[in-house]
Amino acid sequence: MSKKKNYTAQFIGDVESYDKNKPFVIGSPETYNAGLFKYSYKRAGLERIKLFGGKRLDADPCPQHVIYSTVPEETVKIFDVLPVRTFPIFNKRAVGVLEKICPDDFQAFPIKIINSPDKKKLEPFENNDYFIINITNTVDALDKENSNLKCYEDGSLYGVENLVLKSDVMGGHHLSRDETLHSKKLVSYELALELIKQKITGIAFEIDIAY
């Protein structure tokens, strides 16, 4: 396993020439192995869809959800943010940065990290130091004219290639989902810089293809 510093928060792409008034897309560090952590869709159930909505919730809609780890607990602790594509998973230190910069943009619900049942030789553990982040707003960030949209036959959008984002769309938010493509989790330049300054591990900030 690589040392912790290899997973420190980072920009991906030519950030120097990037329009800093555009949001950045939350991604994973370039050195990250995508097989380390898996969100259990089965344990969460269909209620998990509510966590994609970009709205404040009265309670965690799926309190039984867990993250399965294929690595020992000491390796889990390397990460302040678990690079799980489905939802942001932050530990207490990373949540503290959100509370400082954008306390009204998120809710943090506890989530368990446990050893993967597929890894028979892995010592069993349960870690309760992490939270699933519910982003509580959406912004109109997707530049539909200049992005390559992927749609079903009925015209409904399911993905995008060659992503282009619009400028000046965050509206005072520092953490948001795109209102059209909710899977895109967005951060402001200010929040990205603070997460980098605090050397938060397990997260990266991607620019759009226009740069």
Phi and psi in degrees as a GROMACS rama.xvg file:
@    title "Ramachandran Plot"
@    xaxis  label "Phi"
@    yaxis  label "Psi"
@TYPE xy
-67.764  157.547  SER-2
-69.4533  161.445  LYS-3
-56.5747  -38.5363  LYS-4
-61.3501  -23.3888  LYS-5
-70.0826  -15.4489  ASN-6
-107.168  8.60748  TYR-7
-62.9555  144.268  THR-8
-47.6105  138.009  ALA-9
-154.534  153.063  GLN-10
-85.9306  144.952  PHE-11
-118.11  118.815  ILE-12
114.006  178.822  GLY-13
-81.65  79.9048  ASP-14
-69.2791  -24.4391  VAL-15
-62.9352  -36.352  GLU-16
-96.2836  -0.444532  SER-17
-76.5231  143.432  TYR-18
-69.539  108.241  ASP-19
-70.3223  -8.25362  LYS-20
-84.0531  -7.82219  ASN-21
-83.6756  151.234  LYS-22
-74.655  165.853  PRO-23
-109.888  149.159  PHE-24
-93.0055  129.88  VAL-25
-66.8984  128.402  ILE-26
-136.99  -164.331  GLY-27
-111.186  150.425  SER-28
-55.9936  147.846  PRO-29
-63.8092  -22.8065  GLU-30
-88.7942  0.323596  THR-31
-77.0536  138.276  TYR-32
-91.4702  115.169  ASN-33
-66.044  -9.47908  ALA-34
-92.3242  4.15648  GLY-35
-71.7267  -41.2521  LEU-36
-131.62  138.979  PHE-37
-132.364  129.779  LYS-38
-76.9896  134.417  TYR-39
-87.2087  98.9074  SER-40
-65.0773  -35.2827  TYR-41
-64.0156  -44.6727  LYS-42
-67.24  -34.7035  ARG-43
-75.4739  -38.3757  ALA-44
76.9479  -178.585  GLY-45
-70.2064  -17.1071  LEU-46
-61.6759  -18.0577  GLU-47
-60.7057  -22.7098  ARG-48
-58.691  -29.6962  ILE-49
-61.9821  -25.6004  LYS-50
-76.6064  -6.91079  LEU-51
-92.4836  -9.2552  PHE-52
-75.3894  -15.3654  GLY-53
69.1359  34.1139  GLY-54
-130.885  152.148  LYS-55
-71.7502  137.127  ARG-56
-113.925  152.086  LEU-57
-72.0864  -27.8618  ASP-58
-161.326  166.56  ALA-59
-61.9349  119.837  ASP-60
-72.806  -16.691  PRO-61
-143.021  73.9195  CYS-62
-65.2453  -10.0371  PRO-63
-88.555  -0.294038  GLN-64
-69.9514  151.614  HIS-65
-142.106  163.557  VAL-66
-109.959  128.127  ILE-67
-90.7224  129.116  TYR-68
-105.713  135.686  SER-69
-97.0028  5.62019  THR-70
-127.066  160.532  VAL-71
-62.7701  162.1  PRO-72
-60.2455  -35.4948  GLU-73
-63.4111  -28.0427  GLU-74
-76.7104  -38.2211  THR-75
-53.8361  -41.9381  VAL-76
-68.7169  -11.5811  LYS-77
-62.8898  -30.1671  ILE-78
-98.4213  124.234  PHE-79
-77.1296  -33.39  ASP-80
-121.263  125.482  VAL-81
-82.1804  121.342  LEU-82
-72.8393  71.7596  PRO-83
-104.082  121.657  VAL-84
-65.3236  -28.6784  ARG-85
-65.3898  -54.5799  THR-86
-138.488  152.579  PHE-87
-68.6024  131.168  PRO-88
-121.307  109.164  ILE-89
-115.148  145.698  PHE-90
-88.4282  -177.325  ASN-91
-62.3153  -37.3829  LYS-92
-65.8102  -42.2013  ARG-93
-69.9462  -38.3992  ALA-94
-60.706  -35.1296  VAL-95
-59.5547  -34.5793  GLY-96
-67.5319  -42.3671  VAL-97
-62.5458  -40.623  LEU-98
-63.4012  -32.0372  GLU-99
-74.0991  -43.2025  LYS-100
-93.6823  -40.1933  ILE-101
-146.583  62.4357  CYS-102
-61.8311  -21.879  PRO-103
-94.8671  2.29372  ASP-104
-98.1776  1.92097  ASP-105
-157.331  162.966  PHE-106
-126.653  145.255  GLN-107
-116.089  115.835  ALA-108
-108.791  134.006  PHE-109
-59.9959  144.155  PRO-110
-142.418  140.722  ILE-111
-87.7923  141.31  LYS-112
-109.768  121.717  ILE-113
-130.82  161.339  ILE-114
-64.1275  140.114  ASN-115
-67.3355  131.493  SER-116
-65.6738  -15.3545  PRO-117
-80.2746  -13.3993  ASP-118
-104.081  86.6181  LYS-119
-64.4085  -29.091  LYS-120
-87.8202  -4.27473  LYS-121
-78.7693  129.824  LEU-122
-63.8641  129.871  GLU-123
-61.0334  140.865  PRO-124
-155.211  162.527  PHE-125
-138.366  121.199  GLU-126
-114.194  128.708  ASN-127
-116.662  28.0232  ASN-128
-94.9391  6.69717  ASP-129
-119.207  161.19  TYR-130
-135.404  141.541  PHE-131
-86.3685  130.592  ILE-132
-96.0392  118.125  ILE-133
-93.3167  112.353  ASN-134
-79.2509  128.331  ILE-135
-102.822  17.5267  THR-136
-153.293  164.483  ASN-137
-130.104  153.672  THR-138
-133.761  154.923  VAL-139
-87.3205  80.3888  ASP-140
-100.326  -25.4849  ALA-141
-72.0687  122.182  LEU-142
-83.4844  95.1958  ASP-143
-69.1748  -28.0742  LYS-144
-72.888  -33.2159  GLU-145
-106.477  -7.76257  ASN-146
-89.9995  157.41  SER-147
-95.5362  98.3561  ASN-148
-82.7973  143.174  LEU-149
-111.572  119.021  LYS-150
-127.084  152.505  CYS-151
-73.7709  173.131  TYR-152
-60.7746  -28.6973  GLU-153
-82.3379  2.1001  ASP-154
92.9234  -6.67603  GLY-155
-74.4939  141.091  SER-156
-82.7193  135.703  LEU-157
-128.14  -6.79796  TYR-158
-174.866  -179.76  GLY-159
-151.213  140.975  VAL-160
-117.088  154.857  GLU-161
53.4904  57.6243  ASN-162
-63.146  129.924  LEU-163
-125.33  132.853  VAL-164
-109.308  154.855  LEU-165
-88.6274  158.156  LYS-166
-92.5496  154.408  SER-167
56.0128  50.2903  ASP-168
-116.403  -8.44547  VAL-169
-72.9522  -20.3923  MET-170
57.0897  37.4399  GLY-171
89.8976  -10.432  GLY-172
-81.7783  154.906  HIS-173
-115.746  -13.9662  HIS-174
-139.406  127.375  LEU-175
-157.101  166.468  SER-176
-108.524  151.789  ARG-177
-70.1565  137.24  ASP-178
-71.9582  -21.0475  GLU-179
-94.1629  -47.9114  THR-180
-113.272  86.5688  LEU-181
-62.9075  -18.5617  HIS-182
-69.1378  -18.1867  SER-183
-84.369  113.727  LYS-184
-97.4876  126.462  LYS-185
-117.786  145.144  LEU-186
-131.815  154.22  VAL-187
-79.1255  163.433  SER-188
-60.0774  -39.1565  TYR-189
-62.0045  -45.9765  GLU-190
-66.5281  -41.5796  LEU-191
-58.995  -44.4691  ALA-192
-62.0693  -40.0611  LEU-193
-67.6241  -40.3766  GLU-194
-65.0551  -35.7199  LEU-195
-69.1796  -43.9902  ILE-196
-58.1264  -40.4747  LYS-197
-81.8943  1.30346  GLN-198
56.0149  41.8027  LYS-199
-65.9748  136.258  ILE-200
-103.803  149.359  THR-201
95.8082  13.3456  GLY-202
-141.034  150.443  ILE-203
-140.273  163.812  ALA-204
-127.847  115.025  PHE-205
-99.5999  141.261  GLU-206
-90.1949  167.931  ILE-207
-84.2811  173.861  ASP-208
-77.2442  -8.12301  ILE-209
-64.8411  -16.2747  ALA-210
